[in-house]
Amino acid sequence: MNDPKRVEEAIANERPSVILLDVVMPDRNGFQVCRELKSNSEFNTIPVIFGDEQRFAKRQVLGRTAGADGYVTKPFTREELLRAVRRFA
């Protein structure tokens, strides 16, 4: 899914077990999307994992405040991402 304006629509259609969000997106950032998902009773039980650059460690706190359940720092390996996702699958 590449359009942050249609995240909720895609989630409603696809029913993922985990959501991976980038912090930096056009129109709405990942924090905004996460807050909206976590405030929606239809989506708030789906775990959200943020992917962000390590140099922005302060954004991890913002991510948790927005309701994120996990965080992986870029660049991440396939194994690191799978480990983060498996915590919730």
C-alpha positions in Angstrom: 0.0 0.0 0.0 1.6 3.3 -1.1 -1.1 5.8 -0.5 -1.3 7.1 3.1 -4.7 8.6 2.3 -6.1 5.1 1.7 -4.5 3.2 4.6 -7.8 2.6 6.4 -9.5 1.4 3.2 -6.6 -1.0 2.5 -6.6 -2.4 6.0 -10.4 -2.9 6.0 -10.1 -4.8 2.7 -7.0 -6.8 3.5 -7.3 -7.4 7.3 -3.6 -7.7 8.0 -2.4 -9.3 11.2 0.4 -6.7 11.6 0.9 -3.2 10.0 4.3 -1.9 9.1 4.4 1.9 8.8 7.1 4.2 7.7 7.3 7.4 9.7 7.9 9.6 6.6 5.1 9.5 4.1 3.4 12.1 1.9 0.3 13.9 3.1 0.1 12.1 6.5 3.1 10.9 8.5 3.2 7.5 10.2 2.5 9.0 13.6 -0.8 10.5 12.4 -1.8 7.3 10.7 -1.0 5.2 13.8 -2.9 7.5 16.1 -5.9 7.3 13.8 -5.7 3.5 13.5 -5.4 3.1 17.3 -8.4 5.4 17.9 -10.6 3.4 15.5 -12.2 0.4 17.2 -12.2 -1.5 14.0 -8.4 -1.4 13.7 -7.0 -0.7 17.2 -6.1 -4.3 18.0 -3.9 -4.7 15.0 -0.2 -4.3 16.0 1.7 -1.4 14.3 5.4 -1.6 13.8 7.3 1.6 12.7 10.3 1.5 10.4 12.5 4.6 10.8 16.1 5.6 10.5 18.3 5.0 13.5 19.6 8.6 13.6 16.1 9.7 14.6 16.0 7.8 17.9 13.7 10.4 19.5 11.0 9.4 17.0 10.8 6.0 18.7 9.3 7.8 21.7 6.9 9.6 19.5 6.0 6.3 17.8 5.2 4.7 21.2 3.2 7.8 22.2 1.2 7.5 18.9 0.4 3.8 19.8 3.0 1.8 18.0 3.6 -1.7 19.3 7.1 -2.1 17.8 9.9 -0.3 16.1 12.7 -1.4 13.7 15.5 0.9 12.6 16.6 1.3 9.1 18.6 -0.2 7.6 17.1 -3.4 8.9 17.8 -6.9 7.8 15.1 -9.3 6.7 15.7 -11.3 9.9 15.2 -8.2 12.1 12.0 -7.4 10.3 10.7 -10.9 10.6 11.6 -11.0 14.3 9.6 -7.8 14.9 6.6 -9.1 13.0 6.7 -12.6 14.6 6.2 -11.0 18.0 2.7 -10.2 17.0 1.8 -13.0 14.6 
